[in-house]
Amino acid sequence: MKRLTKKEEIIMNHFWEKGPLFVRELRDLYPEPKPQFTTLSTQVRKLEGEGFIDHKDYGPTYQYFAKVTREEYKSRSLVGLIDKYFDNSFINAISALVKEDKVSVDELKELIDLIEKGK
């Protein structure tokens, strides 16, 4: 799955938080200066083409909705990053976090406890 750009992520967050939206409703969620309607519409259609969003017809207008949940996106993005940068090895990814002091030994023990309780 493709990684979202910053602007695309903002759009998706609106859909994830608000649910189905018309482009004009989406535009209203932005602070001033609001993006141009046509620009936003183009971005939404691009996200639709990439499989992130779908739409329902209401006459000449469309109401768009997220086709991918936030959790699915996070999960697929994480797996993609691990595949791309850590030779598809979660151990390599966790080792890198430990080496950079991003994860402590206590956090790893807590993670192991969570995994064992989940089985």
Steps between C-alpha positions, in 0.01 A plus 500: 500500500622844405600738778289812526646845450446755779206658313347161425536399863315815609215412263487140619502610864188706431327197350615274783378746763179630337384214278345554154537854363422702193800701373335826612462356854862387492608849394305652791714299744815688396613820670543819300635529241296204381627298203332559166199274444640370170839423654341309785268317261798394289684371808193303613458341156870409499456328838199321357706381205762365742236304694493708819158657441179401325181693428124479487307686229246763597385624164769722351710500819694238695532427867840349572596261778815325619543157350805425717485538878765692689609175667536320166708786365728507805547126492574486126732800527696341782535171314608691188765695691635185661509326163672793329753607764552192719509212249148396602628421850312624805800395712725731296250784549476448875878464526543836329258660747690349793837616362366855464359494856144534364387183682617397846559148632203548735278588203619187319416290807156662510454417133599138560247482787227638271586246232500209746165609650353522151577136422 
